[in-house]
Amino acid sequence: MTDDFSETQASVLIGTAEKMIEIWNRLSPEKQAVLLARFGSEENALAALVTTQLVAPTKP
């Protein structure tokens, strides 16, 4: 197993993370609070959002 990302993989990961940060910023404070309560930190909540997006991307 390698820890290296290809250029394409890195681009997809960065793009997905940027989208999830945009989504996070659009969430109401109440929804952010629910995610923070569930995942413990903004970083963990964002990681969960990114993972969800990578595993089951939404259709355009």
C-alpha distance (Angstrom), angle and dihedral (degrees) to the residues before:
residue distance angle dihedral
M1 . . .
T2 3.78 . .
D3 3.79 132.2 .
D4 3.81 92.5 -150.4
F5 3.79 120.4 113.4
S6 3.76 123.0 -151.6
E7 3.79 117.2 -127.6
T8 3.81 89.3 -104.4
Q9 3.81 94.2 49.2
A10 3.79 91.5 48.7
S11 3.80 91.2 48.7
V12 3.81 92.2 50.6
L13 3.79 91.9 47.3
I14 3.81 93.5 48.7
G15 3.79 92.4 45.5
T16 3.78 91.8 49.4
A17 3.79 92.0 48.0
E18 3.80 90.6 50.6
K19 3.82 90.6 51.4
M20 3.79 91.9 49.2
I21 3.82 91.6 49.9
E22 3.81 88.7 51.5
I23 3.82 89.5 50.0
W24 3.81 91.0 47.6
N25 3.79 90.8 52.4
R26 3.82 90.5 51.8
L27 3.81 93.9 50.5
S28 3.78 117.1 104.5
P29 3.79 115.9 -108.7
E30 3.81 87.7 -109.7
K31 3.82 93.0 56.6
Q32 3.79 90.9 45.2
A33 3.81 88.9 51.8
V34 3.82 91.0 52.3
L35 3.80 91.4 51.1
L36 3.81 91.7 45.7
A37 3.80 90.6 50.4
R38 3.79 90.8 50.3
F39 3.82 99.1 42.7
G40 3.81 102.3 27.4
S41 3.80 99.2 -130.2
E42 3.78 141.6 33.0
E43 3.80 89.3 -111.8
N44 3.81 92.0 54.8
A45 3.81 91.8 45.3
L46 3.81 90.7 50.5
A47 3.80 90.5 46.9
A48 3.80 89.0 53.3
L49 3.81 91.1 49.4
V50 3.81 91.8 48.3
T51 3.80 92.4 46.6
T52 3.79 91.1 49.4
Q53 3.80 90.4 50.2
L54 3.80 93.3 48.6
V55 3.81 93.9 46.8
A56 3.81 97.2 42.9
P57 3.82 110.5 14.1
T58 3.77 116.7 -161.4
K59 3.78 119.0 -116.0
P60 3.81 116.5 -106.2
